[in-house]
């Protein structure tokens, strides 16, 4: 059942009610961000906690804490178990910083004022085709990350923690057993590569990304001797290998720069090697797809980044000396596109 703004029950929201829900989605995002920023889930995790105690612990305004948690109870993150007392729900547990599948780093990035300022300027991109983030902040997204390390760290942490489910899904869906050395290009902190190496014990791996990014990469002790970290710039060179994997790299760039990256990878790929691209594919037609919303994230944040269709990716591959062989769906929203040298 659905409760409309007038308070009456409906089995299905009318178009106006549905639009109101969509229009005010940023209210929900802001509330979740505040809960994550203040670490409230970490303080509630032990059991039922009063808003008076939460406010006293962090010098917060108790009435506002209560109103925030009351609203979050309405969307299932907490539940009010007594008078102004709250406990976490299973979904709310994911905001704990120590949860094995914590989404707190992703929320801290997505809800940060810096990120929101770019989205609030989305109309600039629609009018001009230029990056809304760059117009709002006076520099590109990646330049901003470098100039503001705290924000850059939030971005890298979000990419690493948000990658867990996708990494596991890729390692499960694709057979890496026939590969000797897998090069993870633009692999960040190495979540994808370490997940794959753990599943395929005869595989060796190389992680390469910008020096300031791979500085945060730590190979588990169990992978000692099987994983190397090579700082570099994928616009200039990447280590050679019989397979290169790029997860959520190509979508950051326009066709010209994506082509430049793939050309560099092609020069490092053996003729018998393979290229593996891990991205969410935009479906043709009107079907709902989160990939279409990721495309707006690329549009606002990057100078030309785009989430592509399978046809667009195949064309990009062919222009750089690769041929798309097959697409392997995973249990996540991302697919693995396997390409071979032409």
RAVENLIN-V553183 format. One record per residue. OMEGA is omega in whole degrees, -180 to 180 (NA if undefined). Layout:
[[OMEGA] [OMEGA]]
This chain:
[[-178] [177] [-179] [-177] [179] [176] [180] [-178] [177] [178] [179] [177] [174] [-179] [-179] [180] [179] [180] [178] [179] [178] [-176] [-176] [180] [-180] [174] [-180] [-180] [-179] [-179] [179] [179] [-179] [178] [-180] [-177] [-179] [179] [-176] [180] [178] [-178] [180] [-168] [-176] [-179] [-180] [-178] [179] [177] [177] [179] [179] [-179] [-178] [-177] [-176] [179] [179] [178] [-170] [-177] [179] [176] [180] [-178] [177] [-178] [176] [178] [-180] [174] [-180] [178] [169] [179] [176] [174] [178] [-175] [178] [-179] [179] [176] [-173] [174] [179] [170] [176] [178] [179] [178] [-178] [176] [175] [-179] [-177] [179] [-178] [177] [-177] [175] [-179] [179] [178] [180] [180] [176] [-176] [-176] [-177] [179] [179] [-179] [-180] [-179] [176] [179] [179] [-180] [-176] [-177] [178] [179] [-179] [-180] [-170] [-174] [-180] [-180] [178] [179] [-179] [178] [-178] [-173] [177] [176] [-179] [-179] [-177] [173] [180] [179] [-179] [-178] [-180] [-173] [-179] [178] [178] [178] [177] [179] [-179] [178] [178] [180] [-178] [-177] [178] [-176] [-173] [-178] [180] [-180] [179] [-180] [179] [-179] [180] [-173] [-174] [-179] [-180] [-172] [-177] [-178] [177] [-180] [179] [179] [178] [-175] [-177] [-171] [176] [-179] [174] [-178] [-178] [-176] [-179] [178] [180] [-179] [179] [-178] [-177] [-170] [180] [-177] [172] [-177] [175] [176] [178] [177] [180] [-177] [-178] [179] [-177] [176] [179] [-179] [178] [178] [177] [-179] [-179] [-178] [-178] [-180] [-179] [-177] [176] [176] [-178] [177] [179] [-180] [-175] [172] [-177] [-180] [173] [180] [177] [178] [179] [172] [176] [179] [180] [179] [178] [176] [-176] [-177] [179] [-167] [175] [-175] [-177] [-178] [174] [177] [179] [179] [-178] [175] [177] [179] [-180] [-180] [-179] [-176] [175] [179] [178] [-176] [-179] [176] [179] [178] [179] [179] [172] [-177] [178] [180] [175] [174] [-171] [-177] [177] [-179] [178] [178] [180] [176] [174] [179] [177] [175] [178] [-177] [-176] [-169] [-171] [177] [177] [179] [-175] [172] [-168] [172] [177] [180] [180] [179] [179] [178] [179] [178] [-174] [-179] [-179] [175] [177] [176] [179] [-178] [-178] [178] [-179] [177] [178] [178] [174] [179] [-178] [173] [174] [177] [-179] [179] [178] [175] [180] [NA]]
